[in-house]
Amino acid sequence: MVFTYNPEFCNAGNNAHTIDGQRICYLDQKQHKKSTYCKESPEIVNMFLEHYENVLPEDLIIFSDSGTCFMNKGADIINDAGLIHVKYPPCVHQYISPNDNKLHGVAKRAWRADTTDFSDDVDSTLKLMKLMDNVKQTSIRDDDFKNFMNGANAVMNHFYDECQNLYRRDVLNQKNDVPTELSLLENDLDGAYWNEK
């Protein structure tokens, strides 16, 4: 799906890239008068979940970063939708792209190679969406994700136990009272923890 403030997308339902118009969400810019970038928000997450509610399996586990867009008034939007939500700690993102398993990279590489004019925001965006739809499953490398989940990546071993603890706590509802380096980072990002390093 694409979320945009660009009114030109309103007429993009019948497009050369055969993107379903229901996947194009124009948001009223009155609330965001000076915005050009449609940033993540609880509203967008809810729209996405509502759009795909009939195709998401009940046992689906959604992995995400710890962004505030997944929370609404202190409640986890994904959990409230009846789905399991596991949040990666911030440290993970500098090593791997666990949320898309290289899907964006494969599509963007083809998009940049095949697109010479990016001035048409509508056409270039819909073209990228079509390329993402066309990425073959065999092209999506999931080695990084498997290594991350199994602790096989040497760089990730430093954080692996903490990620497993988060999984046990958030998905399996197991209690974990062992303080880890990541929990110290969350509590003392600018404090004594870093002074000792």
Accessible surface in RSA format (square Angstrom, percent):
REM  Atomic radii and reference values for relative SASA: ProtOr
REM  Chains: A
REM  Algorithm: Lee & Richards
REM  Probe-radius: 1.40
REM  Slices: 20
REM RES _ NUM      All-atoms   Total-Side   Main-Chain    Non-polar    All polar
REM                ABS   REL    ABS   REL    ABS   REL    ABS   REL    ABS   REL
RES MET A   1    49.27  25.5   4.03   2.7  45.24 107.7   4.03   3.4  45.24  59.9
RES VAL A   2    22.90  15.1  20.24  18.3   2.67   6.4  22.90  19.9   0.00   0.0
RES PHE A   3    36.72  18.4  21.46  13.3  15.27  39.7  21.46  13.0  15.27  43.7
RES THR A   4    13.48   9.6  11.35  11.5   2.12   5.1   6.38   8.6   7.10  10.7
RES TYR A   5    15.66   7.3  12.91   7.3   2.75   7.2   4.30   3.2  11.36  14.0
RES ASN A   6    35.54  24.5  28.61  27.7   6.93  16.7  17.30  41.6  18.24  17.6
RES PRO A   7    80.49  58.7  75.79  69.1   4.70  17.1  76.17  62.9   4.32  26.8
RES GLU A   8   115.17  66.1 103.97  78.7  11.19  26.7  38.37  74.2  76.80  62.7
RES PHE A   9     5.02   2.5   2.11   1.3   2.91   7.6   2.11   1.3   2.91   8.3
RES CYS A  10    75.08  56.8  40.73  45.4  34.35  80.7  28.63  72.5  46.45  50.1
RES ASN A  11   133.76  92.2 105.31 101.8  28.44  68.5  35.35  85.1  98.40  95.1
RES ALA A  12     5.94   5.5   0.07   0.1   5.87  13.4   5.94   8.4   0.00   0.0
RES GLY A  13    42.91  52.9   0.00   N/A  42.91  52.9  23.93  65.7  18.98  42.5
RES ASN A  14   151.82 104.7 122.73 118.6  29.09  70.0  36.96  89.0 114.86 111.0
RES ASN A  15    26.87  18.5   8.85   8.6  18.01  43.4  17.15  41.3   9.72   9.4
RES ALA A  16    97.88  90.0  54.43  84.0  43.45  98.8  67.76  95.4  30.12  79.8
RES HIS A  17    34.92  19.1  31.66  22.0   3.26   8.3  23.06  23.8  11.86  13.8
RES THR A  18   103.15  73.4  74.11  75.1  29.04  69.2  78.66 105.7  24.49  37.0
RES ILE A  19     3.85   2.2   0.97   0.7   2.89   7.0   1.61   1.2   2.25   6.1
RES ASP A  20    78.93  55.3  66.34  66.0  12.60  29.8  32.47  76.4  46.47  46.3
RES GLY A  21    29.11  35.9   0.00   N/A  29.11  35.9  14.84  40.7  14.27  32.0
RES GLN A  22   132.00  73.8 118.07  86.3  13.93  33.2  40.55  86.3  91.45  69.4
RES ARG A  23    46.55  19.5  46.55  23.7   0.00   0.0  15.03  20.5  31.52  19.1
RES ILE A  24    20.46  11.6   4.77   3.6  15.70  37.8   4.77   3.4  15.70  42.6
RES CYS A  25    15.11  11.4  10.06  11.2   5.05  11.9   5.56  14.1   9.55  10.3
RES TYR A  26    85.33  39.8  60.03  34.2  25.31  65.8  40.69  30.6  44.64  55.0
RES LEU A  27    17.81   9.9  16.24  11.6   1.57   3.9  17.81  12.5   0.00   0.0
RES ASP A  28    80.97  56.7  68.74  68.4  12.23  28.9  34.38  80.9  46.58  46.5
RES GLN A  29    51.00  28.5  49.55  36.2   1.46   3.5  13.76  29.3  37.24  28.2
RES LYS A  30   156.72  76.5 144.06  88.4  12.66  30.1  92.71  83.5  64.01  68.2
RES GLN A  31   153.47  85.8 116.79  85.4  36.68  87.3  42.78  91.1 110.69  83.9
RES HIS A  32    70.03  38.3  63.71  44.3   6.32  16.2  44.93  46.3  25.10  29.2
RES LYS A  33   164.55  80.3 137.13  84.1  27.41  65.3  83.29  75.0  81.26  86.6
RES LYS A  34   201.56  98.3 171.37 105.1  30.19  71.9 121.14 109.0  80.43  85.7
RES SER A  35    37.67  31.8  30.09  40.2   7.58  17.5  11.07  23.6  26.60  37.3
RES THR A  36   132.61  94.3 101.84 103.2  30.77  73.3  75.98 102.1  56.62  85.6
RES TYR A  37   164.28  76.7 153.47  87.3  10.82  28.1 119.02  89.4  45.26  55.8
RES CYS A  38    20.14  15.2   4.24   4.7  15.90  37.4   3.55   9.0  16.59  17.9
RES LYS A  39   144.37  70.4 141.23  86.7   3.14   7.5  84.31  75.9  60.07  64.0
RES GLU A  40   108.85  62.5  96.15  72.7  12.70  30.2  35.03  67.8  73.82  60.3
RES SER A  41    27.99  23.7  26.78  35.7   1.21   2.8  25.65  54.6   2.35   3.3
RES PRO A  42    40.42  29.5  40.42  36.9   0.00   0.0  40.42  33.4   0.00   0.0
RES GLU A  43    93.76  53.8  85.55  64.7   8.21  19.6  40.48  78.3  53.28  43.5
RES ILE A  44    20.06  11.4  20.06  14.9   0.00   0.0  20.06  14.4   0.00   0.0
RES VAL A  45    17.08  11.2  15.23  13.8   1.85   4.5  17.08  14.8   0.00   0.0
RES ASN A  46    51.32  35.4  51.10  49.4   0.22   0.5  11.12  26.8  40.21  38.9
RES MET A  47    55.69  28.8  51.18  33.9   4.51  10.7  49.81  42.3   5.88   7.8
RES PHE A  48    80.37  40.2  80.37  49.8   0.00   0.0  80.37  48.7   0.00   0.0
RES LEU A  49    12.96   7.2  11.79   8.4   1.17   2.9  12.02   8.4   0.94   2.5
RES GLU A  50   117.70  67.6 106.72  80.7  10.98  26.1  40.26  77.9  77.44  63.2
RES HIS A  51    64.51  35.3  33.09  23.0  31.41  80.4  19.65  20.2  44.86  52.2
RES TYR A  52    51.09  23.9  50.55  28.8   0.53   1.4  40.02  30.1  11.06  13.6
RES GLU A  53   111.56  64.0  91.41  69.2  20.15  48.0  22.56  43.6  89.01  72.7
RES ASN A  54   143.27  98.8 107.16 103.6  36.11  87.0  33.70  81.1 109.57 105.9
RES VAL A  55   106.65  70.2  79.67  72.1  26.98  65.0  86.82  75.4  19.83  53.8
RES LEU A  56    43.40  24.2  28.47  20.4  14.93  37.5  28.66  20.1  14.74  39.7
RES PRO A  57    73.16  53.3  61.05  55.7  12.11  44.0  73.16  60.4   0.00   0.0
RES GLU A  58   161.61  92.8 144.62 109.4  16.99  40.5  61.32 118.6 100.29  81.9
RES ASP A  59   115.51  80.9  98.14  97.7  17.37  41.1  45.17 106.3  70.35  70.2
RES LEU A  60    51.18  28.5  47.05  33.7   4.14  10.4  51.18  35.9   0.00   0.0
RES ILE A  61    55.43  31.5  41.11  30.6  14.32  34.5  41.11  29.6  14.32  38.9
RES ILE A  62    32.98  18.8  29.72  22.1   3.26   7.9  32.98  23.8   0.00   0.0
RES PHE A  63    49.13  24.6  34.89  21.6  14.24  37.1  34.89  21.2  14.24  40.8
RES SER A  64     6.16   5.2   5.38   7.2   0.78   1.8   6.16  13.1   0.00   0.0
RES ASP A  65    48.72  34.1  48.16  47.9   0.56   1.3  11.99  28.2  36.73  36.6
RES SER A  66    61.10  51.6  36.93  49.3  24.17  55.7  29.12  62.0  31.99  44.8
RES GLY A  67    22.91  28.2   0.00   N/A  22.91  28.2  21.62  59.3   1.29   2.9
RES THR A  68   119.52  85.0 112.04 113.6   7.48  17.8  80.67 108.4  38.85  58.7
RES CYS A  69     6.77   5.1   4.46   5.0   2.31   5.4   3.36   8.5   3.41   3.7
RES PHE A  70    28.57  14.3  28.57  17.7   0.00   0.0  28.57  17.3   0.00   0.0
RES MET A  71    62.11  32.2  56.27  37.2   5.84  13.9  56.25  47.8   5.86   7.8
RES ASN A  72    68.99  47.6  63.73  61.6   5.25  12.6   6.29  15.1  62.70  60.6
RES LYS A  73   203.41  99.2 152.88  93.8  50.53 120.3 113.85 102.5  89.56  95.4
RES GLY A  74    67.19  82.9   0.00   N/A  67.19  82.9  35.14  96.4  32.04  71.8
RES ALA A  75    40.32  37.1  33.07  51.0   7.25  16.5  40.19  56.6   0.13   0.3
RES ASP A  76    19.88  13.9  15.19  15.1   4.70  11.1  10.48  24.7   9.41   9.4
RES ILE A  77    10.54   6.0   7.85   5.8   2.69   6.5   9.24   6.7   1.29   3.5
RES ILE A  78     3.27   1.9   3.27   2.4   0.00   0.0   3.27   2.4   0.00   0.0
RES ASN A  79    75.54  52.1  61.13  59.1  14.41  34.7  21.53  51.8  54.01  52.2
RES ASP A  80   108.21  75.8  70.98  70.6  37.24  88.0  31.01  73.0  77.21  77.0
RES ALA A  81    56.72  52.1  19.28  29.8  37.43  85.2  32.44  45.7  24.27  64.3
RES GLY A  82    60.18  74.2   0.00   N/A  60.18  74.2  36.19  99.3  24.00  53.7
RES LEU A  83    19.45  10.8  13.62   9.7   5.83  14.7  14.61  10.3   4.84  13.0
RES ILE A  84    63.38  36.1  61.61  45.9   1.77   4.3  63.38  45.6   0.00   0.0
RES HIS A  85     9.04   4.9   0.00   0.0   9.04  23.1   0.00   0.0   9.04  10.5
RES VAL A  86     7.58   5.0   7.58   6.9   0.00   0.0   7.58   6.6   0.00   0.0
RES LYS A  87    51.07  24.9  48.19  29.6   2.88   6.9  25.78  23.2  25.28  26.9
RES TYR A  88     5.34   2.5   4.46   2.5   0.88   2.3   5.10   3.8   0.24   0.3
RES PRO A  89     5.01   3.7   2.13   1.9   2.88  10.5   5.01   4.1   0.00   0.0
RES PRO A  90    93.79  68.4  78.22  71.3  15.57  56.6  83.51  69.0  10.27  63.8
RES CYS A  91    14.00  10.6   6.58   7.3   7.42  17.4  12.67  32.1   1.33   1.4
RES VAL A  92     0.00   0.0   0.00   0.0   0.00   0.0   0.00   0.0   0.00   0.0
RES HIS A  93    72.24  39.5  52.04  36.2  20.20  51.7  36.97  38.1  35.27  41.0
RES GLN A  94   131.16  73.3  90.27  66.0  40.89  97.4  39.38  83.8  91.78  69.6
RES TYR A  95    84.48  39.4  52.86  30.1  31.63  82.3  31.85  23.9  52.64  64.9
RES ILE A  96    11.58   6.6   1.63   1.2   9.95  24.0   8.08   5.8   3.50   9.5
RES SER A  97    48.36  40.9  39.70  53.0   8.66  20.0  28.81  61.4  19.55  27.4
RES PRO A  98     8.74   6.4   0.96   0.9   7.78  28.3   2.29   1.9   6.44  40.0
RES ASN A  99    80.57  55.6  45.88  44.3  34.69  83.5  30.08  72.4  50.49  48.8
RES ASP A 100    29.96  21.0  19.39  19.3  10.57  25.0  12.56  29.6  17.40  17.3
RES ASN A 101    41.33  28.5  38.48  37.2   2.84   6.8   4.81  11.6  36.51  35.3
RES LYS A 102    58.99  28.8  56.42  34.6   2.57   6.1  31.21  28.1  27.77  29.6
RES LEU A 103    43.52  24.2  43.52  31.1   0.00   0.0  43.52  30.6   0.00   0.0
RES HIS A 104    74.53  40.7  74.40  51.7   0.13   0.3  53.91  55.6  20.62  24.0
RES GLY A 105    36.16  44.6   0.00   N/A  36.16  44.6  30.95  84.9   5.21  11.7
RES VAL A 106    35.06  23.1  32.59  29.5   2.46   5.9  32.63  28.3   2.43   6.6
RES ALA A 107     0.98   0.9   0.00   0.0   0.98   2.2   0.98   1.4   0.00   0.0
RES LYS A 108    74.94  36.6  74.94  46.0   0.00   0.0  22.97  20.7  51.97  55.4
RES ARG A 109   159.78  67.1 153.62  78.3   6.15  14.6  73.49 100.4  86.29  52.3
RES ALA A 110    42.20  38.8  33.01  50.9   9.20  20.9  40.96  57.7   1.24   3.3
RES TRP A 111    38.65  15.5  38.65  18.7   0.00   0.0  38.65  20.6   0.00   0.0
RES ARG A 112   148.43  62.3 132.53  67.6  15.89  37.8  48.76  66.6  99.67  60.4
RES ALA A 113    90.92  83.6  48.78  75.3  42.14  95.9  60.71  85.5  30.21  80.0
RES ASP A 114    90.75  63.6  73.39  73.0  17.36  41.0  20.10  47.3  70.65  70.5
RES THR A 115    13.42   9.5   6.87   7.0   6.55  15.6   7.85  10.5   5.57   8.4
RES THR A 116   139.31  99.1 103.15 104.6  36.16  86.2  79.87 107.3  59.43  89.8
RES ASP A 117    87.17  61.1  75.40  75.0  11.77  27.8  35.12  82.6  52.05  51.9
RES PHE A 118    93.74  46.9  74.46  46.1  19.28  50.2  74.98  45.5  18.75  53.7
RES SER A 119    98.50  83.2  58.62  78.2  39.87  91.9  54.99 117.1  43.51  61.0
RES ASP A 120    69.87  48.9  62.50  62.2   7.38  17.4  27.90  65.7  41.97  41.9
RES ASP A 121    67.04  47.0  63.03  62.7   4.01   9.5  25.11  59.1  41.93  41.8
RES VAL A 122    20.80  13.7  20.79  18.8   0.00   0.0  20.79  18.1   0.00   0.0
RES ASP A 123    62.73  43.9  60.47  60.2   2.27   5.4  14.45  34.0  48.29  48.2
RES SER A 124     6.68   5.6   6.48   8.6   0.20   0.5   0.25   0.5   6.43   9.0
RES THR A 125    29.15  20.7  27.19  27.6   1.96   4.7  16.28  21.9  12.87  19.5
RES LEU A 126     2.64   1.5   2.64   1.9   0.00   0.0   2.64   1.9   0.00   0.0
RES LYS A 127    39.39  19.2  39.39  24.2   0.00   0.0  16.47  14.8  22.92  24.4
RES LEU A 128    28.56  15.9  28.56  20.4   0.00   0.0  28.56  20.1   0.00   0.0
RES MET A 129    14.85   7.7  13.71   9.1   1.14   2.7  14.85  12.6   0.00   0.0
RES LYS A 130    67.70  33.0  67.70  41.5   0.00   0.0  33.37  30.0  34.34  36.6
RES LEU A 131    40.11  22.3  38.03  27.2   2.08   5.2  38.03  26.7   2.08   5.6
RES MET A 132    45.85  23.7  39.18  25.9   6.67  15.9  29.86  25.4  15.99  21.2
RES ASP A 133    73.22  51.3  39.72  39.5  33.50  79.2  23.42  55.1  49.81  49.7
RES ASN A 134    86.51  59.7  65.08  62.9  21.43  51.6  26.96  64.9  59.55  57.6
RES VAL A 135    26.49  17.4   4.13   3.7  22.36  53.9  10.11   8.8  16.38  44.4
RES LYS A 136   148.10  72.3 140.32  86.1   7.78  18.5  89.90  80.9  58.20  62.0
RES GLN A 137   143.52  80.3 131.68  96.2  11.84  28.2  60.22 128.2  83.30  63.2
RES THR A 138   132.24  94.1  95.75  97.1  36.49  87.0  90.58 121.7  41.67  63.0
RES SER A 139    47.33  40.0  31.73  42.3  15.60  35.9  16.56  35.3  30.77  43.1
RES ILE A 140    34.92  19.9  23.02  17.2  11.90  28.7  23.02  16.6  11.90  32.3
RES ARG A 141   138.67  58.2 132.10  67.3   6.58  15.7  57.15  78.1  81.52  49.4
RES ASP A 142    49.49  34.7  48.84  48.6   0.65   1.5   9.13  21.5  40.36  40.3
RES ASP A 143    83.90  58.8  82.44  82.1   1.46   3.5  20.11  47.3  63.79  63.6
RES ASP A 144    35.98  25.2  34.69  34.5   1.29   3.0   7.92  18.6  28.06  28.0
RES PHE A 145    44.31  22.2  43.50  26.9   0.82   2.1  43.50  26.4   0.81   2.3
RES LYS A 146   110.48  53.9 108.66  66.7   1.82   4.3  64.48  58.0  45.99  49.0
RES ASN A 147    52.55  36.2  52.49  50.7   0.06   0.2   0.06   0.2  52.49  50.7
RES PHE A 148     5.55   2.8   4.65   2.9   0.89   2.3   4.73   2.9   0.82   2.3
RES MET A 149    51.32  26.6  44.78  29.6   6.54  15.6  42.05  35.8   9.28  12.3
RES ASN A 150   109.37  75.4  84.71  81.9  24.65  59.4  20.27  48.8  89.10  86.1
RES GLY A 151    12.90  15.9   0.00   N/A  12.90  15.9   1.23   3.4  11.67  26.1
RES ALA A 152    67.55  62.1  33.78  52.1  33.77  76.8  43.66  61.5  23.89  63.3
RES ASN A 153    38.97  26.9  32.66  31.6   6.31  15.2   8.81  21.2  30.16  29.2
RES ALA A 154    82.91  76.2  64.52  99.6  18.40  41.8  65.34  92.0  17.57  46.5
RES VAL A 155    81.48  53.6  69.57  63.0  11.92  28.7  77.34  67.2   4.15  11.2
RES MET A 156     0.14   0.1   0.14   0.1   0.00   0.0   0.14   0.1   0.00   0.0
RES ASN A 157    79.97  55.1  65.83  63.6  14.15  34.1  25.88  62.3  54.09  52.3
RES HIS A 158   115.00  62.9  84.40  58.7  30.60  78.3  65.22  67.2  49.77  57.9
RES PHE A 159    20.21  10.1  19.70  12.2   0.51   1.3  20.21  12.3   0.00   0.0
RES TYR A 160    51.44  24.0  51.44  29.3   0.00   0.0  32.79  24.6  18.64  23.0
RES ASP A 161    98.18  68.8  97.16  96.7   1.01   2.4  28.04  66.0  70.14  69.9
RES GLU A 162    17.59  10.1  16.01  12.1   1.58   3.8   3.98   7.7  13.61  11.1
RES CYS A 163    12.38   9.4   6.12   6.8   6.26  14.7   6.95  17.6   5.43   5.9
RES GLN A 164    28.70  16.0  28.54  20.9   0.16   0.4   3.10   6.6  25.60  19.4
RES ASN A 165    24.06  16.6  23.23  22.4   0.84   2.0   4.35  10.5  19.71  19.1
RES LEU A 166    20.02  11.1  19.47  13.9   0.55   1.4  19.95  14.0   0.07   0.2
RES TYR A 167    53.62  25.0  53.57  30.5   0.05   0.1  26.69  20.1  26.93  33.2
RES ARG A 168    93.62  39.3  93.62  47.7   0.00   0.0  21.57  29.5  72.06  43.7
RES ARG A 169   124.33  52.2 118.72  60.5   5.61  13.4  48.40  66.1  75.93  46.0
RES ASP A 170    52.28  36.6  28.07  27.9  24.20  57.2  13.28  31.3  39.00  38.9
RES VAL A 171    25.01  16.5   7.11   6.4  17.89  43.1   7.81   6.8  17.20  46.6
RES LEU A 172    89.18  49.7  67.25  48.1  21.93  55.1  71.64  50.3  17.54  47.2
RES ASN A 173   128.49  88.6  97.76  94.5  30.73  74.0  30.58  73.6  97.91  94.6
RES GLN A 174    89.39  50.0  82.71  60.4   6.68  15.9  33.62  71.6  55.77  42.3
RES LYS A 175   178.01  86.8 139.17  85.4  38.83  92.5  91.08  82.0  86.92  92.6
RES ASN A 176    53.17  36.7  25.59  24.7  27.59  66.4  11.99  28.9  41.19  39.8
RES ASP A 177   107.94  75.6  78.35  78.0  29.58  70.0  41.66  98.1  66.27  66.1
RES VAL A 178   103.35  68.0  93.99  85.1   9.36  22.6  96.32  83.7   7.03  19.1
RES PRO A 179   103.56  75.5  81.72  74.5  21.84  79.4  88.16  72.8  15.40  95.7
RES THR A 180    23.56  16.8  16.47  16.7   7.08  16.9  23.04  30.9   0.51   0.8
RES GLU A 181    56.69  32.5  47.90  36.2   8.79  20.9  18.13  35.1  38.56  31.5
RES LEU A 182     6.97   3.9   6.40   4.6   0.57   1.4   6.40   4.5   0.57   1.5
RES SER A 183    32.72  27.6  32.13  42.9   0.59   1.4  31.65  67.4   1.07   1.5
RES LEU A 184    72.11  40.2  72.11  51.6   0.00   0.0  72.11  50.6   0.00   0.0
RES LEU A 185    31.05  17.3  29.65  21.2   1.40   3.5  30.14  21.2   0.91   2.4
RES GLU A 186   119.35  68.5  83.15  62.9  36.19  86.2  40.64  78.6  78.71  64.3
RES ASN A 187   116.19  80.1  84.02  81.2  32.17  77.5  21.31  51.3  94.88  91.7
RES ASP A 188    53.07  37.2  49.76  49.5   3.31   7.8   4.33  10.2  48.75  48.6
RES LEU A 189   111.23  61.9 103.10  73.8   8.13  20.4 103.10  72.4   8.13  21.9
RES ASP A 190   142.60  99.9 104.39 103.9  38.20  90.3  41.82  98.4 100.78 100.5
RES GLY A 191    26.45  32.6   0.00   N/A  26.45  32.6  24.69  67.8   1.76   3.9
RES ALA A 192    64.18  59.0  58.09  89.7   6.09  13.9  58.56  82.5   5.63  14.9
RES TYR A 193    23.31  10.9  18.46  10.5   4.84  12.6  21.05  15.8   2.26   2.8
RES TRP A 194   116.15  46.6 105.72  51.2  10.43  24.5 104.87  55.9  11.28  18.3
RES ASN A 195   126.95  87.5  94.48  91.3  32.48  78.2  30.92  74.4  96.03  92.8
RES GLU A 196   144.69  83.1 106.56  80.6  38.13  90.8  46.85  90.6  97.84  79.9
RES LYS A 197   155.61  75.9  94.13  57.8  61.49 146.4  75.23  67.7  80.38  85.6
END  Absolute sums over single chains surface
CHAIN  1 A    12958.7      10343.7       2615.0       6719.1       6239.6
END  Absolute sums over all chains
TOTAL         12958.7      10343.7       2615.0       6719.1       6239.6
